[in-house]
C-alpha cells in the first residue's frame, strides 16, 4: 500500500502534514547515509591519531608496542 502525502487536522488547531511513502523512504535513506558518513569520519580521525601516536613512539625510541 503506497500512501500519498496527507494532512491530519486536530481539534486543538494543530495540523500535521505527513510525508508520502516515497518521501519517507528518501528521507530515511538520507539520514542513514549521513550517519554512516559521520561514523566513517570518526573512524578516520581515530586511525590518524593512532598513526601519529605510533610515529611519536618511534621517534622517542619506544618502538612499535
C-alpha positions in Angstrom: 0.0 0.0 0.0 1.6 3.3 -1.1 0.4 6.3 0.8 0.4 9.8 -0.6 1.2 12.8 1.5 -1.8 13.7 3.7 -2.8 16.3 6.2 -4.1 15.4 9.6 -6.1 18.0 11.5 -6.7 18.1 15.2 -9.4 19.9 17.3 -6.7 21.9 19.2 -5.9 23.7 15.9 -2.7 22.0 15.1 -2.2 20.4 11.7 0.3 17.7 10.7 1.5 17.1 7.2 2.6 13.5 6.8 5.1 12.6 4.0 4.3 10.1 1.3 5.9 6.7 1.4 8.4 7.7 -1.3 9.4 10.9 0.6 9.7 9.0 3.8 11.9 6.3 2.2 14.2 9.0 0.7 14.4 10.9 4.0 15.3 7.8 6.0 18.0 6.8 3.4 19.5 10.3 3.6 19.8 10.2 7.4 21.2 6.6 7.2 23.8 7.7 4.7 24.6 10.8 6.8 25.0 8.7 9.9 27.4 6.3 8.0 29.5 9.3 6.8 29.9 10.7 10.3 30.8 7.2 11.6 33.5 6.9 8.9 34.9 10.4 9.7 35.3 9.4 13.4 37.0 6.2 12.5 39.3 8.0 10.1 40.2 10.6 12.8 41.0 7.8 15.3 43.1 6.0 12.7 45.1 9.1 12.0 45.6 9.8 15.7 46.9 6.2 16.3 49.3 6.7 13.4 50.5 9.9 14.9 50.9 8.3 18.3 52.9 5.5 16.7 55.2 7.9 15.0 55.8 9.7 18.3 56.7 6.4 20.0 59.1 5.5 17.2 60.8 9.0 17.5 61.1 8.6 21.3 62.6 5.2 20.8 59.9 3.1 22.4 59.3 1.0 19.3 56.1 -0.4 17.9 54.4 -1.5 21.0 
